Amino acid sequence: MLGLVGIAGIHRFAIGEITMGVLYLFTAGFFFVCTIIDLMNYKEIANDYNQKMAFESFHVVKM
């Protein structure tokens, strides 16, 4: 929600995509087009991030 009404790209920083976050920040989320697309795809973005974190956690515990 912050990306839509406040700082564009904050959601990209939160999931570790720093380059995209900076790009969103300086272009206002590609002029809000990409921000709106991310708003529609937030479940997929969150699921991908959660799977990545679960995979990394599994490998840490496995060691």
PDBQT receptor file of N, H, CA, C and O in Angstrom, charges set to zero:
ATOM      1  N   MET A   1       0.818  -1.185   0.000  1.00  0.00    +0.000 N 
ATOM      2  CA  MET A   1       0.000   0.000   0.000  1.00  0.00    +0.000 C 
ATOM      3  C   MET A   1       0.872   1.262   0.000  1.00  0.00    +0.000 C 
ATOM      4  O   MET A   1       0.521   2.260  -0.630  1.00  0.00    +0.000 OA
ATOM      5  N   LEU A   2       2.004   1.215   0.705  1.00  0.00    +0.000 N 
ATOM      6  H   LEU A   2       2.289   0.404   1.217  1.00  0.00    +0.000 HD
ATOM      7  CA  LEU A   2       2.884   2.387   0.719  1.00  0.00    +0.000 C 
ATOM      8  C   LEU A   2       3.397   2.734  -0.664  1.00  0.00    +0.000 C 
ATOM      9  O   LEU A   2       3.583   3.909  -0.980  1.00  0.00    +0.000 OA
ATOM     10  N   GLY A   3       3.627   1.729  -1.487  1.00  0.00    +0.000 N 
ATOM     11  H   GLY A   3       3.476   0.775  -1.230  1.00  0.00    +0.000 HD
ATOM     12  CA  GLY A   3       4.109   1.984  -2.830  1.00  0.00    +0.000 C 
ATOM     13  C   GLY A   3       3.084   2.696  -3.691  1.00  0.00    +0.000 C 
ATOM     14  O   GLY A   3       3.443   3.411  -4.627  1.00  0.00    +0.000 OA
ATOM     15  N   LEU A   4       1.820   2.506  -3.384  1.00  0.00    +0.000 N 
ATOM     16  H   LEU A   4       1.528   1.925  -2.624  1.00  0.00    +0.000 HD
ATOM     17  CA  LEU A   4       0.778   3.129  -4.180  1.00  0.00    +0.000 C 
ATOM     18  C   LEU A   4       0.524   4.574  -3.772  1.00  0.00    +0.000 C 
ATOM     19  O   LEU A   4       0.294   5.430  -4.626  1.00  0.00    +0.000 OA
ATOM     20  N   VAL A   5       0.564   4.848  -2.477  1.00  0.00    +0.000 N 
ATOM     21  H   VAL A   5       0.750   4.152  -1.783  1.00  0.00    +0.000 HD
ATOM     22  CA  VAL A   5       0.235   6.199  -2.016  1.00  0.00    +0.000 C 
ATOM     23  C   VAL A   5       1.429   6.957  -1.439  1.00  0.00    +0.000 C 
ATOM     24  O   VAL A   5       1.327   8.155  -1.173  1.00  0.00    +0.000 OA
ATOM     25  N   GLY A   6       2.539   6.288  -1.246  1.00  0.00    +0.000 N 
ATOM     26  H   GLY A   6       2.623   5.315  -1.462  1.00  0.00    +0.000 HD
ATOM     27  CA  GLY A   6       3.678   6.950  -0.614  1.00  0.00    +0.000 C 
ATOM     28  C   GLY A   6       4.947   6.783  -1.418  1.00  0.00    +0.000 C 
ATOM     29  O   GLY A   6       5.116   7.391  -2.475  1.00  0.00    +0.000 OA
ATOM     30  N   ILE A   7       5.820   5.968  -0.914  1.00  0.00    +0.000 N 
ATOM     31  H   ILE A   7       5.683   5.474  -0.055  1.00  0.00    +0.000 HD
ATOM     32  CA  ILE A   7       7.127   5.779  -1.535  1.00  0.00    +0.000 C 
ATOM     33  C   ILE A   7       7.041   4.625  -2.529  1.00  0.00    +0.000 C 
ATOM     34  O   ILE A   7       6.894   3.469  -2.131  1.00  0.00    +0.000 OA
ATOM     35  N   ALA A   8       7.132   4.930  -3.794  1.00  0.00    +0.000 N 
ATOM     36  H   ALA A   8       7.252   5.868  -4.118  1.00  0.00    +0.000 HD
ATOM     37  CA  ALA A   8       7.085   3.898  -4.830  1.00  0.00    +0.000 C 
ATOM     38  C   ALA A   8       8.324   3.010  -4.712  1.00  0.00    +0.000 C 
ATOM     39  O   ALA A   8       9.442   3.516  -4.611  1.00  0.00    +0.000 OA
ATOM     40  N   GLY A   9       8.136   1.719  -4.724  1.00  0.00    +0.000 N 
ATOM     41  H   GLY A   9       7.228   1.308  -4.807  1.00  0.00    +0.000 HD
ATOM     42  CA  GLY A   9       9.244   0.775  -4.697  1.00  0.00    +0.000 C 
ATOM     43  C   GLY A   9       9.602   0.253  -3.326  1.00  0.00    +0.000 C 
ATOM     44  O   GLY A   9      10.508  -0.573  -3.213  1.00  0.00    +0.000 OA
ATOM     45  N   ILE A  10       8.931   0.696  -2.279  1.00  0.00    +0.000 N 
ATOM     46  H   ILE A  10       8.195   1.367  -2.371  1.00  0.00    +0.000 HD
ATOM     47  CA  ILE A  10       9.261   0.242  -0.931  1.00  0.00    +0.000 C 
ATOM     48  C   ILE A  10       9.052  -1.267  -0.802  1.00  0.00    +0.000 C 
ATOM     49  O   ILE A  10       9.766  -1.934  -0.054  1.00  0.00    +0.000 OA
ATOM     50  N   HIS A  11       8.087  -1.794  -1.523  1.00  0.00    +0.000 N 
ATOM     51  H   HIS A  11       7.507  -1.252  -2.131  1.00  0.00    +0.000 HD
ATOM     52  CA  HIS A  11       7.839  -3.224  -1.480  1.00  0.00    +0.000 C 
ATOM     53  C   HIS A  11       8.981  -4.006  -2.119  1.00  0.00    +0.000 C 
ATOM     54  O   HIS A  11       9.262  -5.133  -1.710  1.00  0.00    +0.000 OA
ATOM     55  N   ARG A  12       9.632  -3.434  -3.101  1.00  0.00    +0.000 N 
ATOM     56  H   ARG A  12       9.404  -2.518  -3.434  1.00  0.00    +0.000 HD
ATOM     57  CA  ARG A  12      10.772  -4.106  -3.734  1.00  0.00    +0.000 C 
ATOM     58  C   ARG A  12      11.988  -4.126  -2.807  1.00  0.00    +0.000 C 
ATOM     59  O   ARG A  12      12.739  -5.102  -2.791  1.00  0.00    +0.000 OA
ATOM     60  N   PHE A  13      12.182  -3.070  -2.046  1.00  0.00    +0.000 N 
ATOM     61  H   PHE A  13      11.573  -2.277  -2.059  1.00  0.00    +0.000 HD
ATOM     62  CA  PHE A  13      13.260  -3.068  -1.058  1.00  0.00    +0.000 C 
ATOM     63  C   PHE A  13      13.001  -4.129   0.009  1.00  0.00    +0.000 C 
ATOM     64  O   PHE A  13      13.931  -4.803   0.452  1.00  0.00    +0.000 OA
ATOM     65  N   ALA A  14      11.756  -4.278   0.418  1.00  0.00    +0.000 N 
ATOM     66  H   ALA A  14      11.001  -3.731   0.058  1.00  0.00    +0.000 HD
ATOM     67  CA  ALA A  14      11.400  -5.219   1.488  1.00  0.00    +0.000 C 
ATOM     68  C   ALA A  14      11.662  -6.664   1.094  1.00  0.00    +0.000 C 
ATOM     69  O   ALA A  14      11.987  -7.484   1.952  1.00  0.00    +0.000 OA
ATOM     70  N   ILE A  15      11.526  -6.994  -0.193  1.00  0.00    +0.000 N 
ATOM     71  H   ILE A  15      11.262  -6.328  -0.890  1.00  0.00    +0.000 HD
ATOM     72  CA  ILE A  15      11.754  -8.376  -0.612  1.00  0.00    +0.000 C 
ATOM     73  C   ILE A  15      13.165  -8.598  -1.143  1.00  0.00    +0.000 C 
ATOM     74  O   ILE A  15      13.484  -9.678  -1.640  1.00  0.00    +0.000 OA
ATOM     75  N   GLY A  16      14.004  -7.577  -1.037  1.00  0.00    +0.000 N 
ATOM     76  H   GLY A  16      13.745  -6.700  -0.633  1.00  0.00    +0.000 HD
ATOM     77  CA  GLY A  16      15.411  -7.738  -1.377  1.00  0.00    +0.000 C 
ATOM     78  C   GLY A  16      15.776  -7.414  -2.808  1.00  0.00    +0.000 C 
ATOM     79  O   GLY A  16      16.907  -7.671  -3.219  1.00  0.00    +0.000 OA
ATOM     80  N   GLU A  17      14.867  -6.862  -3.574  1.00  0.00    +0.000 N 
ATOM     81  H   GLU A  17      13.949  -6.653  -3.240  1.00  0.00    +0.000 HD
ATOM     82  CA  GLU A  17      15.167  -6.464  -4.947  1.00  0.00    +0.000 C 
ATOM     83  C   GLU A  17      15.559  -4.986  -4.955  1.00  0.00    +0.000 C 
ATOM     84  O   GLU A  17      14.761  -4.118  -5.310  1.00  0.00    +0.000 OA
ATOM     85  N   ILE A  18      16.798  -4.721  -4.558  1.00  0.00    +0.000 N 
ATOM     86  H   ILE A  18      17.446  -5.426  -4.269  1.00  0.00    +0.000 HD
ATOM     87  CA  ILE A  18      17.284  -3.364  -4.363  1.00  0.00    +0.000 C 
ATOM     88  C   ILE A  18      17.313  -2.582  -5.681  1.00  0.00    +0.000 C 
ATOM     89  O   ILE A  18      16.901  -1.422  -5.719  1.00  0.00    +0.000 OA
ATOM     90  N   THR A  19      17.790  -3.202  -6.746  1.00  0.00    +0.000 N 
ATOM     91  H   THR A  19      18.124  -4.144  -6.715  1.00  0.00    +0.000 HD
ATOM     92  CA  THR A  19      17.881  -2.513  -8.032  1.00  0.00    +0.000 C 
ATOM     93  C   THR A  19      16.508  -2.066  -8.517  1.00  0.00    +0.000 C 
ATOM     94  O   THR A  19      16.337  -0.925  -8.946  1.00  0.00    +0.000 OA
ATOM     95  N   MET A  20      15.534  -2.963  -8.448  1.00  0.00    +0.000 N 
ATOM     96  H   MET A  20      15.673  -3.890  -8.099  1.00  0.00    +0.000 HD
ATOM     97  CA  MET A  20      14.175  -2.597  -8.865  1.00  0.00    +0.000 C 
ATOM     98  C   MET A  20      13.585  -1.551  -7.928  1.00  0.00    +0.000 C 
ATOM     99  O   MET A  20      12.839  -0.676  -8.370  1.00  0.00    +0.000 OA
ATOM    100  N   GLY A  21      13.909  -1.630  -6.649  1.00  0.00    +0.000 N 
ATOM    101  H   GLY A  21      14.515  -2.340  -6.290  1.00  0.00    +0.000 HD
ATOM    102  CA  GLY A  21      13.422  -0.642  -5.697  1.00  0.00    +0.000 C 
ATOM    103  C   GLY A  21      13.925   0.749  -6.018  1.00  0.00    +0.000 C 
ATOM    104  O   GLY A  21      13.166   1.716  -5.964  1.00  0.00    +0.000 OA
ATOM    105  N   VAL A  22      15.199   0.856  -6.350  1.00  0.00    +0.000 N 
ATOM    106  H   VAL A  22      15.816   0.070  -6.393  1.00  0.00    +0.000 HD
ATOM    107  CA  VAL A  22      15.776   2.157  -6.708  1.00  0.00    +0.000 C 
ATOM    108  C   VAL A  22      15.153   2.655  -8.005  1.00  0.00    +0.000 C 
ATOM    109  O   VAL A  22      14.828   3.836  -8.126  1.00  0.00    +0.000 OA
ATOM    110  N   LEU A  23      14.987   1.765  -8.970  1.00  0.00    +0.000 N 
ATOM    111  H   LEU A  23      15.252   0.805  -8.871  1.00  0.00    +0.000 HD
ATOM    112  CA  LEU A  23      14.375   2.145 -10.238  1.00  0.00    +0.000 C 
ATOM    113  C   LEU A  23      12.946   2.631 -10.026  1.00  0.00    +0.000 C 
ATOM    114  O   LEU A  23      12.548   3.642 -10.605  1.00  0.00    +0.000 OA
ATOM    115  N   TYR A  24      12.168   1.929  -9.205  1.00  0.00    +0.000 N 
ATOM    116  H   TYR A  24      12.491   1.108  -8.734  1.00  0.00    +0.000 HD
ATOM    117  CA  TYR A  24      10.803   2.352  -8.889  1.00  0.00    +0.000 C 
ATOM    118  C   TYR A  24      10.823   3.693  -8.164  1.00  0.00    +0.000 C 
ATOM    119  O   TYR A  24       9.991   4.560  -8.429  1.00  0.00    +0.000 OA
ATOM    120  N   LEU A  25      11.763   3.858  -7.262  1.00  0.00    +0.000 N 
ATOM    121  H   LEU A  25      12.439   3.153  -7.047  1.00  0.00    +0.000 HD
ATOM    122  CA  LEU A  25      11.841   5.078  -6.468  1.00  0.00    +0.000 C 
ATOM    123  C   LEU A  25      12.072   6.307  -7.356  1.00  0.00    +0.000 C 
ATOM    124  O   LEU A  25      11.416   7.334  -7.182  1.00  0.00    +0.000 OA
ATOM    125  N   PHE A  26      13.000   6.199  -8.299  1.00  0.00    +0.000 N 
ATOM    126  H   PHE A  26      13.534   5.365  -8.441  1.00  0.00    +0.000 HD
ATOM    127  CA  PHE A  26      13.339   7.338  -9.130  1.00  0.00    +0.000 C 
ATOM    128  C   PHE A  26      12.392   7.570 -10.308  1.00  0.00    +0.000 C 
ATOM    129  O   PHE A  26      12.396   8.649 -10.901  1.00  0.00    +0.000 OA
ATOM    130  N   THR A  27      11.580   6.565 -10.648  1.00  0.00    +0.000 N 
ATOM    131  H   THR A  27      11.577   5.689 -10.166  1.00  0.00    +0.000 HD
ATOM    132  CA  THR A  27      10.649   6.736 -11.771  1.00  0.00    +0.000 C 
ATOM    133  C   THR A  27       9.195   6.703 -11.313  1.00  0.00    +0.000 C 
ATOM    134  O   THR A  27       8.286   6.568 -12.133  1.00  0.00    +0.000 OA
ATOM    135  N   ALA A  28       8.973   6.827 -10.009  1.00  0.00    +0.000 N 
ATOM    136  H   ALA A  28       9.711   6.937  -9.343  1.00  0.00    +0.000 HD
ATOM    137  CA  ALA A  28       7.619   6.773  -9.434  1.00  0.00    +0.000 C 
ATOM    138  C   ALA A  28       6.913   5.489  -9.850  1.00  0.00    +0.000 C 
ATOM    139  O   ALA A  28       5.763   5.508 -10.289  1.00  0.00    +0.000 OA
ATOM    140  N   GLY A  29       7.615   4.385  -9.704  1.00  0.00    +0.000 N 
ATOM    141  H   GLY A  29       8.549   4.369  -9.348  1.00  0.00    +0.000 HD
ATOM    142  CA  GLY A  29       7.033   3.085 -10.048  1.00  0.00    +0.000 C 
ATOM    143  C   GLY A  29       6.727   2.968 -11.521  1.00  0.00    +0.000 C 
ATOM    144  O   GLY A  29       5.656   2.505 -11.914  1.00  0.00    +0.000 OA
ATOM    145  N   PHE A  30       7.693   3.400 -12.344  1.00  0.00    +0.000 N 
ATOM    146  H   PHE A  30       8.562   3.776 -12.024  1.00  0.00    +0.000 HD
ATOM    147  CA  PHE A  30       7.500   3.465 -13.796  1.00  0.00    +0.000 C 
ATOM    148  C   PHE A  30       6.209   4.207 -14.108  1.00  0.00    +0.000 C 
ATOM    149  O   PHE A  30       5.365   3.754 -14.881  1.00  0.00    +0.000 OA
ATOM    150  N   PHE A  31       6.096   5.367 -13.474  1.00  0.00    +0.000 N 
ATOM    151  H   PHE A  31       6.782   5.735 -12.847  1.00  0.00    +0.000 HD
ATOM    152  CA  PHE A  31       4.948   6.258 -13.642  1.00  0.00    +0.000 C 
ATOM    153  C   PHE A  31       3.652   5.570 -13.213  1.00  0.00    +0.000 C 
ATOM    154  O   PHE A  31       2.611   5.717 -13.852  1.00  0.00    +0.000 OA
ATOM    155  N   PHE A  32       3.742   4.820 -12.125  1.00  0.00    +0.000 N 
ATOM    156  H   PHE A  32       4.588   4.700 -11.606  1.00  0.00    +0.000 HD
ATOM    157  CA  PHE A  32       2.656   4.112 -11.442  1.00  0.00    +0.000 C 
ATOM    158  C   PHE A  32       2.094   2.920 -12.212  1.00  0.00    +0.000 C 
ATOM    159  O   PHE A  32       1.240   2.208 -11.684  1.00  0.00    +0.000 OA
ATOM    160  N   VAL A  33       2.540   2.685 -13.422  1.00  0.00    +0.000 N 
ATOM    161  H   VAL A  33       3.233   3.264 -13.850  1.00  0.00    +0.000 HD
ATOM    162  CA  VAL A  33       2.047   1.540 -14.186  1.00  0.00    +0.000 C 
ATOM    163  C   VAL A  33       2.516   0.239 -13.536  1.00  0.00    +0.000 C 
ATOM    164  O   VAL A  33       1.705  -0.651 -13.280  1.00  0.00    +0.000 OA
ATOM    165  N   CYS A  34       3.809   0.124 -13.268  1.00  0.00    +0.000 N 
ATOM    166  H   CYS A  34       4.468   0.847 -13.476  1.00  0.00    +0.000 HD
ATOM    167  CA  CYS A  34       4.344  -1.095 -12.661  1.00  0.00    +0.000 C 
ATOM    168  C   CYS A  34       3.873  -1.259 -11.219  1.00  0.00    +0.000 C 
ATOM    169  O   CYS A  34       3.709  -2.383 -10.745  1.00  0.00    +0.000 OA
ATOM    170  N   THR A  35       3.659  -0.163 -10.533  1.00  0.00    +0.000 N 
ATOM    171  H   THR A  35       3.792   0.749 -10.919  1.00  0.00    +0.000 HD
ATOM    172  CA  THR A  35       3.150  -0.237  -9.170  1.00  0.00    +0.000 C 
ATOM    173  C   THR A  35       1.748  -0.841  -9.158  1.00  0.00    +0.000 C 
ATOM    174  O   THR A  35       1.431  -1.650  -8.287  1.00  0.00    +0.000 OA
ATOM    175  N   ILE A  36       0.919  -0.459 -10.104  1.00  0.00    +0.000 N 
ATOM    176  H   ILE A  36       1.177   0.199 -10.812  1.00  0.00    +0.000 HD
ATOM    177  CA  ILE A  36      -0.427  -1.014 -10.194  1.00  0.00    +0.000 C 
ATOM    178  C   ILE A  36      -0.372  -2.482 -10.594  1.00  0.00    +0.000 C 
ATOM    179  O   ILE A  36      -1.153  -3.288 -10.087  1.00  0.00    +0.000 OA
ATOM    180  N   ILE A  37       0.533  -2.840 -11.489  1.00  0.00    +0.000 N 
ATOM    181  H   ILE A  37       1.167  -2.186 -11.901  1.00  0.00    +0.000 HD
ATOM    182  CA  ILE A  37       0.700  -4.251 -11.861  1.00  0.00    +0.000 C 
ATOM    183  C   ILE A  37       1.148  -5.070 -10.655  1.00  0.00    +0.000 C 
ATOM    184  O   ILE A  37       0.645  -6.171 -10.431  1.00  0.00    +0.000 OA
ATOM    185  N   ASP A  38       2.097  -4.536  -9.874  1.00  0.00    +0.000 N 
ATOM    186  H   ASP A  38       2.506  -3.641 -10.056  1.00  0.00    +0.000 HD
ATOM    187  CA  ASP A  38       2.537  -5.229  -8.664  1.00  0.00    +0.000 C 
ATOM    188  C   ASP A  38       1.402  -5.358  -7.652  1.00  0.00    +0.000 C 
ATOM    189  O   ASP A  38       1.324  -6.352  -6.931  1.00  0.00    +0.000 OA
ATOM    190  N   LEU A  39       0.539  -4.376  -7.596  1.00  0.00    +0.000 N 
ATOM    191  H   LEU A  39       0.602  -3.568  -8.182  1.00  0.00    +0.000 HD
ATOM    192  CA  LEU A  39      -0.613  -4.428  -6.699  1.00  0.00    +0.000 C 
ATOM    193  C   LEU A  39      -1.540  -5.578  -7.087  1.00  0.00    +0.000 C 
ATOM    194  O   LEU A  39      -2.115  -6.229  -6.215  1.00  0.00    +0.000 OA
ATOM    195  N   MET A  40      -1.687  -5.831  -8.371  1.00  0.00    +0.000 N 
ATOM    196  H   MET A  40      -1.219  -5.303  -9.080  1.00  0.00    +0.000 HD
ATOM    197  CA  MET A  40      -2.526  -6.936  -8.829  1.00  0.00    +0.000 C 
ATOM    198  C   MET A  40      -1.841  -8.286  -8.622  1.00  0.00    +0.000 C 
ATOM    199  O   MET A  40      -2.518  -9.300  -8.451  1.00  0.00    +0.000 OA
ATOM    200  N   ASN A  41      -0.513  -8.310  -8.635  1.00  0.00    +0.000 N 
ATOM    201  H   ASN A  41       0.037  -7.486  -8.774  1.00  0.00    +0.000 HD
ATOM    202  CA  ASN A  41       0.246  -9.562  -8.518  1.00  0.00    +0.000 C 
ATOM    203  C   ASN A  41       0.909  -9.737  -7.157  1.00  0.00    +0.000 C 
ATOM    204  O   ASN A  41       1.872 -10.495  -7.042  1.00  0.00    +0.000 OA
ATOM    205  N   TYR A  42       0.417  -9.056  -6.126  1.00  0.00    +0.000 N 
ATOM    206  H   TYR A  42      -0.365  -8.441  -6.219  1.00  0.00    +0.000 HD
ATOM    207  CA  TYR A  42       1.091  -9.101  -4.831  1.00  0.00    +0.000 C 
ATOM    208  C   TYR A  42       1.139 -10.499  -4.235  1.00  0.00    +0.000 C 
ATOM    209  O   TYR A  42       2.097 -10.828  -3.535  1.00  0.00    +0.000 OA
ATOM    210  N   LYS A  43       0.138 -11.331  -4.490  1.00  0.00    +0.000 N 
ATOM    211  H   LYS A  43      -0.640 -11.064  -5.058  1.00  0.00    +0.000 HD
ATOM    212  CA  LYS A  43       0.152 -12.691  -3.943  1.00  0.00    +0.000 C 
ATOM    213  C   LYS A  43       1.282 -13.514  -4.544  1.00  0.00    +0.000 C 
ATOM    214  O   LYS A  43       1.955 -14.258  -3.830  1.00  0.00    +0.000 OA
ATOM    215  N   GLU A  44       1.492 -13.389  -5.824  1.00  0.00    +0.000 N 
ATOM    216  H   GLU A  44       0.946 -12.785  -6.403  1.00  0.00    +0.000 HD
ATOM    217  CA  GLU A  44       2.575 -14.122  -6.489  1.00  0.00    +0.000 C 
ATOM    218  C   GLU A  44       3.942 -13.625  -6.024  1.00  0.00    +0.000 C 
ATOM    219  O   GLU A  44       4.849 -14.427  -5.803  1.00  0.00    +0.000 OA
ATOM    220  N   ILE A  45       4.093 -12.318  -5.874  1.00  0.00    +0.000 N 
ATOM    221  H   ILE A  45       3.356 -11.667  -6.053  1.00  0.00    +0.000 HD
ATOM    222  CA  ILE A  45       5.352 -11.743  -5.405  1.00  0.00    +0.000 C 
ATOM    223  C   ILE A  45       5.663 -12.232  -3.988  1.00  0.00    +0.000 C 
ATOM    224  O   ILE A  45       6.793 -12.621  -3.693  1.00  0.00    +0.000 OA
ATOM    225  N   ALA A  46       4.655 -12.211  -3.119  1.00  0.00    +0.000 N 
ATOM    226  H   ALA A  46       3.737 -11.896  -3.359  1.00  0.00    +0.000 HD
ATOM    227  CA  ALA A  46       4.843 -12.668  -1.742  1.00  0.00    +0.000 C 
ATOM    228  C   ALA A  46       5.130 -14.166  -1.693  1.00  0.00    +0.000 C 
ATOM    229  O   ALA A  46       5.970 -14.608  -0.910  1.00  0.00    +0.000 OA
ATOM    230  N   ASN A  47       4.445 -14.941  -2.513  1.00  0.00    +0.000 N 
ATOM    231  H   ASN A  47       3.762 -14.582  -3.149  1.00  0.00    +0.000 HD
ATOM    232  CA  ASN A  47       4.658 -16.381  -2.529  1.00  0.00    +0.000 C 
ATOM    233  C   ASN A  47       6.066 -16.725  -2.998  1.00  0.00    +0.000 C 
ATOM    234  O   ASN A  47       6.718 -17.591  -2.415  1.00  0.00    +0.000 OA
ATOM    235  N   ASP A  48       6.545 -16.052  -4.050  1.00  0.00    +0.000 N 
ATOM    236  H   ASP A  48       6.016 -15.348  -4.524  1.00  0.00    +0.000 HD
ATOM    237  CA  ASP A  48       7.914 -16.286  -4.535  1.00  0.00    +0.000 C 
ATOM    238  C   ASP A  48       8.947 -15.956  -3.464  1.00  0.00    +0.000 C 
ATOM    239  O   ASP A  48       9.907 -16.702  -3.272  1.00  0.00    +0.000 OA
ATOM    240  N   TYR A  49       8.750 -14.846  -2.772  1.00  0.00    +0.000 N 
ATOM    241  H   TYR A  49       7.970 -14.240  -2.929  1.00  0.00    +0.000 HD
ATOM    242  CA  TYR A  49       9.674 -14.451  -1.710  1.00  0.00    +0.000 C 
ATOM    243  C   TYR A  49       9.638 -15.465  -0.567  1.00  0.00    +0.000 C 
ATOM    244  O   TYR A  49      10.689 -15.842  -0.048  1.00  0.00    +0.000 OA
ATOM    245  N   ASN A  50       8.459 -15.905  -0.173  1.00  0.00    +0.000 N 
ATOM    246  H   ASN A  50       7.606 -15.598  -0.595  1.00  0.00    +0.000 HD
ATOM    247  CA  ASN A  50       8.336 -16.872   0.912  1.00  0.00    +0.000 C 
ATOM    248  C   ASN A  50       8.974 -18.209   0.552  1.00  0.00    +0.000 C 
ATOM    249  O   ASN A  50       9.608 -18.841   1.397  1.00  0.00    +0.000 OA
ATOM    250  N   GLN A  51       8.810 -18.641  -0.688  1.00  0.00    +0.000 N 
ATOM    251  H   GLN A  51       8.295 -18.127  -1.374  1.00  0.00    +0.000 HD
ATOM    252  CA  GLN A  51       9.456 -19.885  -1.120  1.00  0.00    +0.000 C 
ATOM    253  C   GLN A  51      10.974 -19.763  -1.090  1.00  0.00    +0.000 C 
ATOM    254  O   GLN A  51      11.668 -20.695  -0.684  1.00  0.00    +0.000 OA
ATOM    255  N   LYS A  52      11.486 -18.621  -1.516  1.00  0.00    +0.000 N 
ATOM    256  H   LYS A  52      10.923 -17.863  -1.846  1.00  0.00    +0.000 HD
ATOM    257  CA  LYS A  52      12.935 -18.387  -1.503  1.00  0.00    +0.000 C 
ATOM    258  C   LYS A  52      13.469 -18.426  -0.070  1.00  0.00    +0.000 C 
ATOM    259  O   LYS A  52      14.505 -19.038   0.191  1.00  0.00    +0.000 OA
ATOM    260  N   MET A  53      12.770 -17.779   0.850  1.00  0.00    +0.000 N 
ATOM    261  H   MET A  53      11.929 -17.281   0.639  1.00  0.00    +0.000 HD
ATOM    262  CA  MET A  53      13.195 -17.759   2.250  1.00  0.00    +0.000 C 
ATOM    263  C   MET A  53      13.104 -19.150   2.881  1.00  0.00    +0.000 C 
ATOM    264  O   MET A  53      13.975 -19.529   3.664  1.00  0.00    +0.000 OA
ATOM    265  N   ALA A  54      12.065 -19.910   2.552  1.00  0.00    +0.000 N 
ATOM    266  H   ALA A  54      11.357 -19.603   1.916  1.00  0.00    +0.000 HD
ATOM    267  CA  ALA A  54      11.921 -21.265   3.077  1.00  0.00    +0.000 C 
ATOM    268  C   ALA A  54      13.052 -22.154   2.566  1.00  0.00    +0.000 C 
ATOM    269  O   ALA A  54      13.595 -22.962   3.320  1.00  0.00    +0.000 OA
ATOM    270  N   PHE A  55      13.406 -22.011   1.301  1.00  0.00    +0.000 N 
ATOM    271  H   PHE A  55      12.965 -21.355   0.688  1.00  0.00    +0.000 HD
ATOM    272  CA  PHE A  55      14.494 -22.790   0.717  1.00  0.00    +0.000 C 
ATOM    273  C   PHE A  55      15.820 -22.460   1.395  1.00  0.00    +0.000 C 
ATOM    274  O   PHE A  55      16.593 -23.362   1.720  1.00  0.00    +0.000 OA
ATOM    275  N   GLU A  56      16.087 -21.171   1.611  1.00  0.00    +0.000 N 
ATOM    276  H   GLU A  56      15.460 -20.438   1.347  1.00  0.00    +0.000 HD
ATOM    277  CA  GLU A  56      17.321 -20.769   2.289  1.00  0.00    +0.000 C 
ATOM    278  C   GLU A  56      17.342 -21.252   3.733  1.00  0.00    +0.000 C 
ATOM    279  O   GLU A  56      18.387 -21.682   4.221  1.00  0.00    +0.000 OA
ATOM    280  N   SER A  57      16.223 -21.190   4.415  1.00  0.00    +0.000 N 
ATOM    281  H   SER A  57      15.374 -20.841   4.018  1.00  0.00    +0.000 HD
ATOM    282  CA  SER A  57      16.142 -21.654   5.806  1.00  0.00    +0.000 C 
ATOM    283  C   SER A  57      16.381 -23.149   5.887  1.00  0.00    +0.000 C 
ATOM    284  O   SER A  57      17.055 -23.627   6.800  1.00  0.00    +0.000 OA
ATOM    285  N   PHE A  58      15.831 -23.887   4.935  1.00  0.00    +0.000 N 
ATOM    286  H   PHE A  58      15.284 -23.499   4.193  1.00  0.00    +0.000 HD
ATOM    287  CA  PHE A  58      16.034 -25.328   4.897  1.00  0.00    +0.000 C 
ATOM    288  C   PHE A  58      17.501 -25.675   4.754  1.00  0.00    +0.000 C 
ATOM    289  O   PHE A  58      17.994 -26.584   5.422  1.00  0.00    +0.000 OA
ATOM    290  N   HIS A  59      18.202 -24.960   3.891  1.00  0.00    +0.000 N 
ATOM    291  H   HIS A  59      17.801 -24.222   3.349  1.00  0.00    +0.000 HD
ATOM    292  CA  HIS A  59      19.627 -25.234   3.696  1.00  0.00    +0.000 C 
ATOM    293  C   HIS A  59      20.462 -24.855   4.912  1.00  0.00    +0.000 C 
ATOM    294  O   HIS A  59      21.468 -25.507   5.191  1.00  0.00    +0.000 OA
ATOM    295  N   VAL A  60      20.068 -23.825   5.634  1.00  0.00    +0.000 N 
ATOM    296  H   VAL A  60      19.251 -23.296   5.407  1.00  0.00    +0.000 HD
ATOM    297  CA  VAL A  60      20.783 -23.447   6.853  1.00  0.00    +0.000 C 
ATOM    298  C   VAL A  60      20.597 -24.529   7.911  1.00  0.00    +0.000 C 
ATOM    299  O   VAL A  60      21.555 -24.907   8.586  1.00  0.00    +0.000 OA
ATOM    300  N   VAL A  61      19.383 -25.023   8.060  1.00  0.00    +0.000 N 
ATOM    301  H   VAL A  61      18.605 -24.715   7.513  1.00  0.00    +0.000 HD
ATOM    302  CA  VAL A  61      19.085 -26.052   9.069  1.00  0.00    +0.000 C 
ATOM    303  C   VAL A  61      19.748 -27.369   8.679  1.00  0.00    +0.000 C 
ATOM    304  O   VAL A  61      20.191 -28.123   9.545  1.00  0.00    +0.000 OA
ATOM    305  N   LYS A  62      19.815 -27.645   7.396  1.00  0.00    +0.000 N 
ATOM    306  H   LYS A  62      19.455 -27.033   6.692  1.00  0.00    +0.000 HD
ATOM    307  CA  LYS A  62      20.402 -28.890   6.896  1.00  0.00    +0.000 C 
ATOM    308  C   LYS A  62      21.887 -28.984   7.233  1.00  0.00    +0.000 C 
ATOM    309  O   LYS A  62      22.403 -30.083   7.440  1.00  0.00    +0.000 OA
ATOM    310  N   MET A  63      22.577 -27.851   7.290  1.00  0.00    +0.000 N 
ATOM    311  H   MET A  63      22.158 -26.959   7.121  1.00  0.00    +0.000 HD
ATOM    312  CA  MET A  63      24.010 -27.844   7.585  1.00  0.00    +0.000 C 
ATOM    313  C   MET A  63      24.185 -28.296   8.976  1.00  0.00    +0.000 C 
ATOM    314  O   MET A  63      25.314 -28.375   9.461  1.00  0.00    +0.000 OA
TER     315      MET A  63
